[in-house]
Amino acid sequence: MKIDYCIDGRKEMSQLQIRFLGGAREVGRSAIAVKSRKTQVLLDYGVMFNHEPGFPMHISPNDVDAIILTHSHLDHSGAIPVFYIYKKKPLYTNKLTADLNQLLISDFIHLSSYYLPFEYIELKSMMRNSIHVDFGVEEDIGDIRFQLLNAGHIPGSAQILIDTEGKKLLYTGDFNTEDTRLLEGAKMEFDELDAVIIESTYADEEHTERLELEKKFVGEITEIVERGGTVLVPAFGVGRSQEIACILAAQHFEYPVIIDGMIRGANSIIMRNSQFLRDAKLLNDALHSAHWIEGWRDRRKTAKKSGVIIATAGMLKGGPSVFYISKIGKKAQNAVFLVSYQIPGTPGRQLLDKGICVIDGKMKKIKARVGHFDFSSHCGAGELKEAVKKLRGNPKIYVVHGAEGNCKLLAKWISEELGLKAEAPKTGDTFKI
């Protein structure tokens, strides 16, 4: 451990400061400030989706030397443009994440500009100040050295490994250690660590074995389509949509697959960066065999035809899935299969819990069959525990990115079962390593 000397000659142990600005005991607005003696960096700076976007705690751009982004989902990236209103801070991430981030934030501005303190000009400035870092390549920001490592969550997603002041800190971001059709899982092979910031989205829930879930999903879709029904699959435009397309192709689904929404732009970006994929050919084949919606006339026709429709948004908060459920949801022969995490309070969660959704401006009971298939891109409870068990050294663990008590649940398990010091920090908490 490195030792510094104070002016009066006394020895003082060097410290790394971690401050939680968002994403603590909640899912959304992930933001963590990490400060060494000479440098302060932000790990993510996202938004929370309620009736209007919620932001992390403010931090002065003058106090930030750089931002490091784990992945493009807006709950980790959506507030970053605020640092380009008056300043031009470097944003470190890989090229795939940078390009997907531009797509998602551009759509975010289009849909929510009334609530946002930034516009497209700040987004353009952010892109001009992006520095692309490949997995495993070490970069220096002042006296902080870091590298990005595969997180297995969505294409381009990364864990951040920081080395400064003789201390090593791992921030998992959102991660998944299991292989999926789309991506290889995170390996979790690290030297001794001093601190770890880990997500806990599914700390209270195990995931169904992947291949078993795939067969059940495709089997139930096939059954409905063969009876003349239509299946709507609302899915996130980045990650989940591509995964579902790959599953249908891998399981040799023989009926029409329709893709609609932002997915199209995301697919183009992902295929230009196919080195991040586990099986680029599978995704390429899946996309080429699907029908792509060209406009509203095409959309209205498709809603009346038998087949499976993959459409954004995954929580039914917008996108073409809102239109499709207004048509498909009215008939019992159809189905709506949710495949993404449904945050409490979202239309998708209402549909899942109560079977209701807004149709034609009114809250109505959905007649179509409603199902949930847990194709998660996060670790389940078992994988989270195994990931912590693999950690070397005697790291202090900070548990974040969990709703409904999951942060405290995982922190308690780590303390009691592994004997490691573990915290479920609150927003605003600061710790020194």
N, C-alpha and C positions, 0 to 999 in steps of 0.2 A: 504494500500500500504506500503510495507516494506521500512524502512529508514536505510541507512548505514551512518557511521561516517567516515569522512576523517581524515587524520593525523593531520591537523591543527585544528580539532575540529568542523569545519563547517558541517552541515548536507547536505547530498546529496541523492536525490531520486535514488533508485536502478533502473537499466535499462536493458531491454532485447533487444539485437541487432538482426535485421533480414537483411540479405544480399541476394539479388537475383542474382544467378550465371547463370541462364538459365531458359527457359520457360516463360520469361516475354515478353508480346506482341507477342508471337509465340506459336505454338504447336510443342513441341519437346524439348529435352535436359533439362527437368525439374530438377532444383537443387536449393536448398535454404539452406543457412548457418544460424543457430540460435545459438546465443552466450549469455551466462549468465556471471556472474562475473568469474566463475571458469571453465566453460565447454563450448565447442563448438561442436555441432552436425550438420550433414548434413541430410536434409530431401530429399531423392532421389538424384540421380546423373545419368541422362540419356543421350541419344544421339539424334541427329537430323539426319533424313535420307534425304540426297540430293544425288548427284552423288557419294559422299563419306561421311562417317559418320562425323557429326559435334558434337563437345564436348562443355560442359559448360565452363565458366571461370575457370581457374586453381585456386586451393586452395591447399596450402602445406599440405601433409599428417601429418606433424608434428603439425599442428594447429588444427587437427580434432581428437576429442576423440572417436567418433563413428558415424556410419551411420544408419539411420532409413529409411526403405524402405516401401512405401505404397503398391506397387503391382509390378508384374513381367514384364509388358510391357516394351520394350527396351527404349522407350522415357523417362522412369523414372528410369531404372536400368542399361542400357547398358554400362555406363562408370564406374560403381563401381569397376571393377577389377583393375583400375589404382592405387587404394589404397593398393594393395597387391603386387606391384612390389618390394618395399623395406620394407614396413611396414605390420603390421597385425592388422588392426583395427576391432573392433567388429561390426558386421552387425546385427541389430535387425529387425526381421520380423517374420511372422508366418511360420510354417513348409510348408504349401501348397505353399505360395509365394516363399519360398527359393528353393523348388524343381522345381517349374515352371521356376524360374529365371535361375537355372542351365541349364535347357533344352533350353531356349531361347538364353542365352548368348553363350552356346556351338555351337548352329547353327549359331549365329552371327559371331563367330570366324571362323567357317568353311567357311562361305561365304565371309567375309570381312577382313580376317587376314592381307592382304597386307596393309590396312589402319590403323590397330590398334596397339597401343603401348603395348598390353598385349597378352598373349597366354593362353593355357589351364592350365598351371601351376599356373597362377594367379587366374584363375577361381576355381581351386581346393583349393587354399589357402583361397579364399573368402568363400567357402562352409565350410571349417574347422573352420572358425571364425564366422559362423552364429549362432546367439542366437535366439531360437524360443520363440515367445511371443504370447500367445492366446489373443483373443479379451477380453477387459475389465480388463486385469491383469496389475497392475501398476508396472513399472520397473524404477530403478534409474540409471542414468549415471552422476556421479559427483553430482552437485547440481540441475540437471534437472530430474524431474519426468515426465514420459509419459505413455500413454496407447494407444493401437490400438483399433479402433472401426469399425464395418462393414461400408464399403463405397458403397456396392451394385453395383460395377462397373464390376468386373470380379471375379471368384472364388478366395478367399483369400484377395481381395483388402481391404485396410484399410484407415481410416482417422487417423490422429495423433493428440492427445490432449496433450499439454505440460503444465506443471505447474512448474514454477520456479520463484524465487525472488518475490513471491506473485502475479505473473502475469500468466494469462492463455491464451494460444495461440492455436487455432485450424487450422490445415492444412487439407483441405478436400481431397487433391489429386484429382484424377478423381473419381467422385461419381455420384450416381443415386438414387433418392428417391423413384422411382416407382418400384413395384414388377415386375419381369420378370418370365418367365417359369423356369429359372435357379436359380435366386437369390432373396432374400428378399431385399427391398430397404433400403437405409440408413435412420435412424430415426431422426437425427438432434435434439436430446434432450440433451441439455447442460445447465450447470449452467452459471452464468454470465461470459462473456469472455472479455478480453482486446484487443485481435487482432485476425483476421481471414484471412487466405490466401485461396482464393476460385478460382476454375477453371471457365472458361467462354467459353468453346468450342462452345456451342450452344446458346450464349446470344442473337443472332439475329434470332432464329428459334424455332418454336414450333414443338414438335413431334406429329405425328398422334396417336390417341388412340390405345393402344397396340392390343387389341382383334380384332378391325376393320382391322388393318394392317396385322395381322396374317392371317385372313380369305382371304383378298385380295391376299396376297403372295401365299398361298397354292392354292387358286382357279386358279390363273394365271399359276402356275407351272403345275397343273393338266390338264388344257386346252392344254398346249403345249405338255405334255407327251402323252396325249390321241390321239393327232394328229401324234404321232410317233417321236416327237422331243426330244432333250436333253437339260436340263437346267444346266448351270454351275453357281454355287454359290461360288465365291471367298470369303473366310472368314478368319479372324484372327484365328490362331491355338488355342489360349487360350481365351475362353469366347464366342466369336461370333459363332464359329463352333458348340460348344455344345448347345448354345441357339437355333440355326437353327434346329439341330437334334431334340431337345425337342419340338419345334413348330410343326414340321412335324408329330411327334408321337402324340402330344396332339390333333392335328387337323385330326387325323386318315387318313393320307396320305397313300394310298394303293399300290403305285408303287415303283420300286426299288430306294433305297437311297444308294449312294456310297460315301465313305469317303476316302480321300487321303491326304497324307502329314504329317507334324509334329503333326497333330491333334491326331494321334494314341498315341504317347508318352504322350501328354498332358492329354488325357482321362484317361490313366492308373494312372497318378499322382492325378488327380482330384477325381477319384473314390476311391482312397486310403484315401482321406481326405473328405469324403462325408458329414461330419458335417457342412461344409461351404455352402452346397447346400440347396435350398428351397425344392426340391423334388428329392431326389437321385434315387428313383425308376423310375421316368419318364426318367431321363437321362440313367439309366442302361438299361431300356427296349428299348430306342431309339438306343443305341449303339449296342445292341445285334441283333436288327432286320436289321441293315445296313450291306452292303457288304464292306469289307476292301480290298483295293488295295494291292497286294502282290509284284508287280514288273512291269517292263516296258511292258512286254507282256500283262499282265492284264490291264494295263493302256491304251494301244492302242486299245484293244478290247472294253473296257468300253466307250471310246470316240465315238464309232459307235453305241452304244445301247441307246434305249430310257430310260430315267430316270432322276434323279437329282443327280448331283455330287457336294459335298461340299469339297472344296480343298483350301489349302493355296497356295499363300499368298493373303491376303485380298485386297491389293492395286495393285495386278498383278506385283509386283516388283521381283518376284521369285517364287520358289515352283512349284508344279505340275499344278497350275492354268494357268501358262504361256504355258505349253504344251497343255492343254485342249482347251484354247481359240484359239490356232492355228488350231485346228480341228473343234471345235464346232462353232467358229466365222465365218466360211466360208459358212454356210448354213442358209438360211432365216427361215427354220422351227424350228431352235434352238433358245435359249435365253441365255443371260448372265445377271444375276440379282446380282447387287452389294448390299451388306448389311452392309458394314463397312464405316466409315468416309474415304473420299478420300482426302488426303493432296494435295494441289496445286502442280503441277509439276510431280506427280506420274503417271504411266501408267493408273491406275484406273481412275484418274481424267480426263486424256485425253480421255479415252473411254466414260466417262459420259458426258463430255462437247462437244466433237467433233465426237464421234462415230468411232474413229480410234484407232488402236493398232498395235504394231510390230508383224508381222507374217512372219516367215522364213527370218528374218533379214531385212524386208522392212515394212515401215509404210503403212498400208492398211486400207481401210474402212471395218468395221465389218458388215457383212450381217445379222447376227443373231440379234434378238431383244435385245435391251439393256434397262435395267430398274434399278431403285434404290429404295430400301425399307429401310426406316430409322429405323432399329432395333438397335437404339443407346443404348449404355451402359453408356451414360452421361445424366445428367439433360438437359431438354429443357429449353427455356427461362422462361416459367411459373414456372417450378420447381425450377430453380435457384432463382427467385425472392421470391418464397414462403420460400425457405430455409433460405434466408437472413432475411426475416420477422420474422422467428421463433427464431432468435438469441436473447439471453438475455444480458442485460447490455448495454453498449455504446461502442461496439468494433470498433476499426479502421479496415477497410476492405482493403485488398490488392488483386487485381484481376489479375490473371495470366492465362496461358494455354489457350490462345485464339488467333485466326488468324483474319486478315482482320478487325481490329478495334474493335473486340468484347470485349477486356479487357477494353478499354476506354468507350465503350457503356454501359457495366454493371456498371462500377464505376460511371459514370454520373447518371445513374438511381438511384443507391443507395444514392448518395449525394442529388439529387433533390427530390426524392420521400420519402425517409426514414430519411433524415437529418443526416445520419451517415457520418463520414469522410471516404472517399474512394479514393484509388489511383490505377492507372494502372502503376506499376513500370516498369522501363527499366532495361535491364541487367546491373548489376554493382551497381544499387541503394542500398543504405543502410538506414535503418530506425531504430529508437530507440523507444521502448515502455516503 
